[in-house]
Amino acid sequence: MSARRARPPQGGDDLFASAVEEDLRRTGPLAARMRPRTLDEVVGQGRLLAPEGALRRAIAADRVPSLVLYGPPGSGKTTLARVIAGTTRAAFEELSATQASLADVRAALQRARDRRVSATPTVLFIDEIHRFNKGQQDALLPGVEEGLVTLIGATTENPYYEVNSALISRMRVVVLDALAPEDVAALLDRAMADPRGLDGRVALAPEAREAIALRANGDARAALNLLDEAAAGVPDGGTVAVEDVQAAAGGRAVVYDRQGDAHYDTISAFIKSMRGSDPDAALYYLAVMLTGGEDPKFIARRIVIAASEDVGNADPMALTVATAASRAVEFVGLPECRINLAQATVYVALAPKSDASYRGIDAALAHVEREGPRRPPLALRDASRVNARFLGHGEGYRNPHAAPEGVVEGSLMPEGLEDVRFFHPSARGAEAALSRRLAALRGGDGARGDEDGEPRPF
């Protein structure tokens, strides 16, 4: 946006939209009535909106670039877009990606072009921009490149995956955080006293205030809606108690998108908690997933993977417990299978850890991909086929069962790789015994030709 301009007279459509918005501010839900109108009324996001915050300075200078506001529900994405438009005296166009068509996008851009006659800038806000298809996103490109609009897209999904690279390269991604409980509590206090809110009609018990702030999970809209519902059944002059909040919540489900970032972030935390030997944290994230409706079979598969990836031969029983829990999920189902999942989760979390097998196979795969596969030694090749023995297959093979200790000396690797080692056992749990046995079998040569594989992060 260029230097600040005076807002020109509005057209009939703008006046109608303003009238509807004003009516919602008076009679709509509490969250709509309490929507901030200035930057000073915005709660949270101090990193961005503090006096020296980058976004606040850009707004104050009227040099706001096109933005992607990326954050969880209720973190203030729509509010911030409206405040930017109001503060910079721009016309505000809003489209929902779930409803708008390509024709709607083009019409909004044309209205922005028409406003240029009167030197009026336009903020084009697109909610859930990640739901736009490629054609709709591409249609926005000329308007952004020309500076015809300041495009502000809101999304709860990682924009680097969901928004076209051509479009996102012309925008700045701004990450919004979920509101902290103290921010939600401050918002509740304001709503209780503000003439646009409850205007002192009822009081709010401290326990109820805390219950709303915690249950809202950083979602300002959810907090205000819950307060509105809880206060609706309280007579004037009364007090909203924690029981009123619980009744209004009605066992509302945890905010958890099985297809979105919450899914990936929570399963990642679950896996890392088992890996980090913290059963309490692992059970907590298990509870979040189950409460949010995650597929228990998906959870079971991750526990089975962790049993080999993170525990391995340090405790071979971990894989047995995990696979048994996986079968129990199929056989029992919810809600009872939560107990099977919990048992396996705790076992894997508390088991001694070793990723030696995981690192070993990845190192072997990397070696084969880098250098290609080599044929086994003649002694190990299949000699059962007709004429195979005439090719030397099986010649010189020594059966270890015929050896005194059940082991034959020497490497069974392909020629030229005799000294390469992929497996490096730990000295933890049951794997310590394997480590000692392997050292004896290798005759102390385990350090030669190591092929280490780095574990990949989840």
N, C-alpha and C positions, 0 to 999 in steps of 0.2 A: 504494500500500500504506500502511496505517496503521502505528502504532507496533509495534516488534518484539514478537513473541509466542513463547512456548515451543512447540516442535513437539509436537503431540499424538501419542498412540499411533497407529501405522499399521494399516490394515486388511490382510486377507489378500492382496489383489491387490497392494498396495503392498509388502508383505514379499516376495512372489514376485518382483516386478520388481526389488527391491533385491538379492535373491539372484542373479538373472541378471546384473545389472550388476556385482556383485562378482566373479562368476565370469569375466566378460569382462575385468575389470581384471587378473585373474591369468593367464588363458590366451589371451586374445584377441590381435589384432594389436597391434604396438607403439604405434600411434597411439591405440588404445582404452585401452591400459594406462597411457599417459602423459597421458591427458586431465586437464587441471588441475582441482583441486578447490577452490582458493581464488583470490582475485584476485591474490595475490602470485605464484602459479604461472603466471599468464597472461603469455605472451611477446608483446611488441609492443603496439600501440595506446596508446602512451604519452600521446598527445594526450588520450585519453579516460580512461585509467586511472591517470595520474600522481596523486600525493597531492592535487593541486588540480584534477584533471580533473573535468569536469561529471558524467560518468557515475559515477565513483567516489564523489563526494560524495552523489549521489542514492542509491546503493546503501548507503552508510554510514548515511544518514539513514532508510533503509527507506521511501523515497518515489520508487520507480522507476515512471515512467508506462508505459503501453503503448508498445512500441517496434517499429520496423521496422529490423532490422539488415541493412544493405545493403553487401555487399562481395564480393570474389572468393572462389573456392573455397579452403578451408583458412585463411581469415583469422580463424577462431575464433568464428563466429556461434553454433553449437550449444553450444560450450563456455561462452561468455559467458552464454547463457541458463541453463544448468545452474548455473553459479556464482552467478548472481543469485538463483535459487531457493534454493540452499543457504545463501547468506549471509543472506537475508531470512527463512529458515525457512518457506518456502512449499512446498506440494505441487507437484510438477512433472508436468505432463501434456504429452506430446509426440505430435503428429500429423504425418504426412507428406502434403503436399498431393497427391502423386502417387498415393496409395493411399486416403486418407480420404474417406469419403462425407459427405453432408449429415447422415445419421443419426449418424455418428461425432462430428461437431461438436456436435450437440445433446446427445449422451450425455456428452461431456466437460464441457459447460456444466452439465448436471444434476449431475454428480459434484462440480463446483465449488460448486454451490448446496447440496448435501448437506453439504459440509465446513464450510459457514458455521455449522452447528449447534455445531460444536466450535471455532469462531473460527479456522479454518485458512485462510489465503489460498492462492490457486492461481495459479501461473504456467502459462499455456497457450502452449506453444511450437509453432509451425507452420513446418516446414521447407518451403522453396520456395513460400511463400505466394502468389507471383505465379501459380502454377498453379491456384489455387482459382478456380472460376467465380463469377459475380456472386451467385448464390443462396447459395453457401457463404460468401462474404465478407459478404453482408448478414446471414446468420445469426449472425455474430460481433458485430454492432453492439450488440445489447441487453446482452450480457455486458460489453462494454467500457464502454458508457455508464453502466451501473449500478455499475461497479467490482467486478463479480462475479469477474472474472479480470484479471490483468495479462497482456495478450496480447503475445507477442513473436514476430514473424514474421521469418523469414530469407529473403533473396532475393539472387540474383546479378544480377537485372535491375533497371533503374531503377524504383523503386516508384511514382514519380509518373506513370509510363505504365502500369504493370502492376497496381497496387492501386486498388480503387475509391476515388474521391475522398471519399465519405462515410466510409469506414473510415480512410483515411490522415489525414483531417483530425482524427481523434481519437487519433492516435498521433504519436510523435516519431520522425523518421527519423534514425538514427545510421549514419554512413558509416564502415565499417571499411576500413583499408588493407591491401594485401598486405604480408606480413612482409618486412622488409629482410633481405638476406643475413646480416647480423650477428645478427639476431634468430633466424633459422633455425639458424645455427651454435651459438648459445647453447642452443637447444632440443636440438640433437644432443648437445652436451656433457652436458646433464642426463640425456638418455636413456642415454648410455653408462654413467653412474655410478649412476643411480637403481636401487634394488632392484626397482621396478616395471618397469624397462627391461632393459637388457642386463647391468646390475649388474657391470660390469667384466669380463665373460666374454671379451671381445676388445678390442683397441685399434683406434683409428681414425686412419689416416694423415692428416696435414694436407692433402695433395692430395685425398684422398678426401672429407674433410670439406668442402673448398671446392667440389668437384665436385657434391656433394649439395646444398649450399646454393644454388648457382647454377642447377642443373637444376630444383630445386623451384619456381622462379619465384614465391617468396613464399607457397607453399602448405605449411603446417605438416604437414598430413596426408600429402601426397605425399612430403615430406622424411623423415618417420618411417617410412613404408612402404618407401621406397627403402633406407633404412638397415637396416631389418629384413630385406629380401630380400638385400641385399649381405652382411650378417653371417651369414645362414643357412648359407652355404657355407664359412665360415671356422671352423677347429677352435678349441676353447677355448685361450686363450692366444695366438692368432694375431692378425694385424693386417688390418683391412679396407683393401685397397689401392684405388687409383683404377680398376684393371682390374676389380675386383669390382663397383664401382659401375656401370661401363659395361655389364658383363654383366647386372647386375640390371635396368638401365634398358631394355635390349633395344630401343633405337631408339624409345623411347616418344615419341608425338607431342606437339607443343607444345600447351599449354592454349589453345584458341582456339575460341570459340563462334561459329559462322557466323551465328547468329540473335540473338546477345546483344550486350552492350556492347563486348566485345573486337572484334567485327566493326566497329562504328561508330568506336570509338576508333582502331583501327589504320588503317582506310582514311582517316580524317581526318588522322592523322599522316603518312601516305603522301602525300596531296595537298598538305599544307602544306610537306612537305619538298621536293617538286618546285617548288612556288611559291617557296620560300625558297632555291632554287638550291643545295641540299645533296644531291648525288647519293649520297653514302655513306649518309645517313639514309634516303633514298628506297629504296635497294637493301635496306637492313636491313628496313624495314617490308614491302617486297615479299617478302622471304624469310620473314618471320613469317607472312604471309598464305598463301603457297604451302605452307609446312610445315604450317600448320594446316588445309589442305584447302579454302581459298577457291576459288571458281569463277574460273578465269583469264579467262573472258569478262567477268565483272564488273570485274576489275582493268583489262582492256583498255578497257572503256567509260569508266572514270574517267580513264585517260590521254588518250583522245581528247577528253574534255570539257576537261581541263586544258590541252591543246594550244591550244584556242581561248579558254578563259576566262582563262588566266594568261599565255599567250605571244602569241596573236593574230597580228597583222601585224608584230610585232617580229621574228618569224621564221616566215613562212608555211610553211616546210618542216616545222615541228613537227607540224602537222596531217597532212601527208603521211606522215611517219614513224609517227605514232600510228595512223592508219587502216590503214597497211600491217601494223603489228604486230597490230592487231585481226583482220585477215584471216588472218594467219599463225597466230594462235591457233586459228581455226576449221580451218585446213588441216592444221596440224602436230600440235596437241594437246600435252599433257604427256607426258613431262617436257621435251621439246626446246623447247616454246614459252616456257619460262622465259627463254631467251636472247633471244627476240624482245621479250618484255616488258621485260627488263633494258635492251636497246638503246633502246627508246622512252622508258623511264623516265629514263635518263641524258641523252638528247637534250633532253627537255622540261625537266629540272632545270637543264641548263646553258644553255639558250636564253635570249636577252634577253627580258625580261618586259614585257607591256603588257596591261592589262585594258580598253583603250579601247573595243573592240567590245562587250565584255560590259556595260560601264557604259552604252554608247550605246543598246543595245537595251532595257535595263531602264529607262532614262530615257524612251525613246520609248513603251514600254508603259505606264509610269506616267502619262504625259501623256494618252494615249488613254483610259485607264481613268478619269482624273480629269475630262476635258473632253469625252469622246466623240470618235468619228471625224468628220473633216470630209471632204467630197467633194474629189477632185482638181480642179485648174483645168480649164476647158473644153478648153484646148489639149492636155492630157494624157489626156483621156478617150477611150475606144474609139470610133473612127469607122468601124469595119468593118461594123457592123450596118446593116440597112436603115433608112433615114430618120434615122440617127444624125447625119448631117451637117446635116440640117435643124434639129437641136437645138443646133447650134453645136459639136458634139464635134469635136475636132481643129483647130478654127479657131485660126490663129495659131501652130500648132506649128512649131518650128524644129529641123530635124534637125542635130545637132551634127557629123555627118560632112561637112556642107556648109560648116562654118565653117573658117576658115584654121587654127586650132589644134585643131580637133575639139571645141571647147567653146563653148557659148553662154552669154552673160551672164545673170544674174538667177537668182532662186530658183525651184525647181520645187515648193515646198511649197504646201499649200492656202492660200487667201486668208486673211490675218490672221496667218499663222504664218511669214511670209517670213524673219523675223529669228531664229527659234528654232533653236538648235544643240544637237544631241544627241551628236555625235561629236567627241571631243577627243583626237587622237592624241598619243602620247608621242614623245619624241625619242630613243628607244632602238632599236637594231638597225635592221632594214629599215624600220621604221615612221617613222624620222626623215625618210626621203625622202618618204613619204606626207604627213608633217606639213608639209614645205616646200611640196609641190605644193598641198595643200589651202589653205594660207595664201595662196598666190598666186591660187588660184581664188576664194577668198572676198574677196580684195581687202582683207585686214586686218580684216574685220568679224566674225571668229569669236568675239569675246567677247560679242557682243550676244545677249540673250535666251537665255542658257545654261540647259539643263535637265539638271542633274547627277543621276545615279543613284548611290546608295551601293551598293558591292558587299556582297552578303549573305554572312555567314560560312557555312562548310560545316556 
